[in-house]
Amino acid sequence: MTARRTALLLVISVLSLAGCSLLPQQPPPASVHDFGPPAGGTSGQQQAATPNGPAVRASAPDWLGSDAILYRFLFDNATQLRRYARNRWAAPPAELLAERVRVDLQQGKGGTPGILNLRLQRFEQDFTSHKQAHVYVRVVASLHGHDGHLEKRRVFQDTRACDSADVAGGIRALSAAADAVAGDIAAWATSSSAG
């Protein structure tokens, strides 16, 4: 009886161990990215309020409204937008950009009351070959008074080469391009000249 019980326990143990290894492996969770810390080195919590600046609102077309990191192969079906499977943004790019503009406005001098609308039009990594890529960021900014009238509007864009033709190079280049565009928008929004 004892030998039978021992043999049965041994068989059950072997089967349970084999069953664990036969189960499909869970893929690792996706890596989540933002644009990194702001250039001023202060945290987002300290930069949340922009008392003298405009309210910043962001929008984007549906295909840019998710947290996907987008790319395309210009050399192979250039009309197809692709998504990196194991990497994503912490929020939709338009929201990340709006937050960076708020930080830049907070760090700047002076204020501009009103509403600053940002319409993200492009935010992607484009591969010209398997070994070369660049990023493209395009935003239409419009500043409105509190009564809703349009004060000024301008297109901001930045394109730059990726230091590596992969997702990491795309994230670094997109973050740098977004920082440059956000800084330009904040400076433009607080300037007194129209246009």
N, C-alpha and C positions, 0 to 999 in steps of 0.2 A: 504494500500500500504506500509506503513512504517512497519507494523508488518510482512508482507510478506518478505520485504527486510531484516529485522533483522533476521528472521528465516533462510532465504537463506544464509546470511553471516555466521550465526552460524553453519549451516550444512557444508559449504565450509571450515570453520576454523577447525571443528572437523575432516573432511575427510583429510585435508592437514596434520594435526598433526598425524593422524593415518597412513597416507601414509609414513611419515618420519620414524615412528617406525617399519613399515613393511619392509623397505628396509634392505638388508643384511648388517650386520656390517662389516666394513673394519678391517682386522686383523692389529694389531700394526706393525710398521716397524721392520725389523730385527735388532738385536743388532750387531754392527760392532766392531771388536776387532783387536788389534795388539799385539805386545809383551810387551807393556808398555814402559816407559822411559828407556833409556840405563843406565847401572849401574853407569856411570860417572856423570849422572845427567844433561848432556848438551843436547840441542835440536838437532833434525835432521838437521835443517837448518845450524847450526854451524858446523855440522859434515859432510856436504855433500861432500866436496872436500877431496881427498886423494892424494896429489900431489906426494909423494914419494912412494906410495904403488902401488900394481898391480891394473889393471882394473878388477873389479869383475863382472862376468857374471853368471847368474843362469838359470838353466833349470830343467824340471821335466817331468815325464810321463804325458800323457793326464789326467789321473784320479786325478793327483795332481795339474793340471794347472788352477784350478778354485779357487774361494774364499771360497769354502765350508769347513766346519769343519767336518772332517770324523771320524767315529767310527765303530767298529764292535763288535758283540757279539761272543766271542770265544766259548761260551757254547751253542750257537744256530746258526747254519749256519755261521761258521767262515769265509767262503769265500765271504760273502756279505758285501760290504762296504756300510755304511749308512751315511746320511748327517743330521746334525741338521737343522731343518726347520727355526727356529727363530733366529739363530746366524750365523755369517759368519766372515771371516777374512777381513781386510781392503784391502788386495791385496792377490794374490796367495802366499802360504807359502814360495815358493822358492825366491820370490822377497823380502818378509819381512826378510828372513834369510840373503840374500845378503846385504841388507841395514844394518843389524846389524853387519855383518862382516866388512863392510866399516867403520862403527863407531868404532869398535874395532881396526881396522888398524890405523885409524886416532889418536886414543888415545895412541897407542903403540909408542915405540921409534924405530927409524931407518926406513928403507924402503926397499921394494923389487920390483924393476921394473918388468913388465911383465903382464901376463894375468892370473887371477885366475878364473878357471871354477868350478862352484859348480853344481853338479847333485843331486838333492833331490830324494831319492829313497823311503823313508817312512816318513810319518808325520801323525800319527793317534793316536786315543785313543782306547784301547782294553779293553773290559769288560770281566773279568774272571767269574763274577757273577753279579747279579743285584746290589750288594753292594760293589764290588771291581773292580777297573780299574787301568790301568797304560797306559803310553804313550810311543811311540817309535819314535825316529827321527834317520834317517840314511842319510848321505851325502857322496858322493864321490867328493873329491877336487883334482884338478890337476892344477899345476902351470906351465905355459909355458913362455918361454922367448919371447922377442919382435919378434924374427924371427920365432916363432911358435913351436920350439922344446920343448918337454916335459922335464921339469927339475925334477919334482917329483910328486907323486900321493899318496893319502892316503884315507882310509875310516874313517869317524868320525861318532860315534853313541852315543846315550844317551837314556836310558830307566829309568823311575822313576814312582813310585806310585802316583796316584791322591789322594789329601786330601779329595775329595768327588767324589762319582761315579755319576757324572752328567756333563753337559756341562761346568759349571763354574770350576769344578775341572780339567776337561780336558784342558781348556784354560790356567789355571794357570800352570799346569804341562808341557804342550807343550811350553809355553813361557819360562819357566825355562830351559827346555831341549834345546830349540833353543839358548838361551843365552849361555849355557855351550858349545854347539857345535861351535857356532860362535867364542867364545873366544879361543877355542882350534885351530880352523882353522886359526885365525889371528896370533896366536903365532907360529904355524907351518909354515905359509907362510912367516913370517919375520925371521925365523931361518935360519942359513946358512947350516945346515946339510941336506942332501938329505934323502928322504924316509919318 
